[in-house]
Amino acid sequence: MLVINTESVPGKEIVKILGLVQGNTIRAKHAGRDFMAGLKNIVGGELTAYTELLTEARREAMQRMLNQAEELGANAVLNVRFTTSAITAGAAELYAYGTAVVVVES
């Protein structure tokens, strides 16, 4: 399945728009990760535990979005976007969305 963050695909024609597809996941901080991140804040540098957490969350949200697109019969998802929001203290949602379409070679 083609996944792209633009509204069109060079060399392809959109023959059917199937609608909005979305996927999300809500992740909470692990107490151990949070403690280690606090220590890392003192000396600086990348918070790798959080980087890994967000990478996993992005993959899961994207896969859920693609599963929904597949169910609709899409072969591409255009204009893909990601957003995050705080749900509660220590938990955040990662949300992926785009437009499911059928494209063909033009």
C-alpha positions in Angstrom: 0.0 0.0 0.0 1.3 3.4 -1.0 1.4 5.9 2.0 2.3 9.5 1.2 1.9 12.9 2.8 1.0 14.7 -0.3 -2.4 15.2 -1.9 -1.5 13.5 -5.2 0.9 11.0 -6.6 3.0 11.8 -9.7 2.2 9.4 -12.5 -0.9 8.1 -10.8 -4.6 9.1 -11.1 -7.0 8.9 -8.3 -10.0 7.0 -9.5 -11.9 6.6 -6.3 -11.9 8.4 -2.9 -12.9 6.1 -0.1 -12.7 8.6 2.7 -10.9 9.3 5.9 -9.0 6.5 7.6 -7.4 6.7 11.0 -5.5 4.8 13.6 -4.5 5.7 17.1 -2.8 4.4 20.2 -2.5 5.7 23.7 0.7 5.1 25.5 1.6 5.7 29.2 5.1 6.4 30.5 6.8 3.5 32.3 7.9 4.6 35.8 11.4 3.3 35.2 11.7 5.1 31.9 10.3 8.2 33.5 12.9 8.1 36.3 15.8 7.5 33.8 14.5 10.3 31.6 14.5 12.6 34.6 18.2 11.8 35.2 19.0 12.3 31.5 17.4 15.8 31.7 20.1 16.8 34.2 23.0 15.9 31.9 21.3 16.5 28.5 21.0 14.3 25.4 18.4 12.2 23.7 15.8 10.5 25.8 16.1 7.2 23.9 13.4 5.4 26.0 10.9 8.0 24.9 12.2 7.9 21.3 11.5 4.2 21.2 8.1 4.6 22.8 7.0 7.2 20.2 8.5 5.1 17.4 6.4 2.1 18.5 3.3 4.3 18.9 3.7 5.7 15.4 4.1 2.3 13.9 1.0 1.0 15.7 -1.2 4.0 14.8 0.0 3.8 11.2 -0.7 0.0 11.0 -4.2 0.6 12.4 -4.8 3.3 9.8 -3.6 1.0 7.0 -5.8 -1.9 8.2 -8.8 0.4 7.9 -7.8 1.5 4.4 -7.4 -2.1 3.4 -10.8 -2.9 4.6 -12.2 -0.2 2.4 -10.4 -1.5 -0.6 -7.8 1.2 -0.9 -4.4 0.8 -2.5 -3.1 4.1 -1.2 -3.5 6.6 1.6 -2.8 10.2 0.8 -2.2 13.3 2.8 -1.1 11.3 5.8 -0.6 13.2 9.0 0.3 12.5 12.6 -0.7 14.3 15.8 -0.3 13.8 19.5 -2.3 14.9 22.5 -2.0 14.5 26.2 -4.7 12.3 27.6 -3.8 12.3 31.3 -0.7 13.0 33.3 1.8 10.5 32.0 -0.2 9.3 29.0 -0.4 10.5 25.4 -2.3 9.6 22.3 -0.6 9.3 18.9 -3.1 9.6 16.0 -2.4 8.9 12.3 -4.9 9.9 9.6 -5.2 10.3 5.9 -7.4 9.8 2.8 -7.9 6.3 1.5 -8.0 6.2 -2.3 -7.7 3.9 -5.2 -5.0 5.0 -7.7 -4.0 3.7 -11.1 -1.2 4.5 -13.5 -2.0 7.5 -15.6 
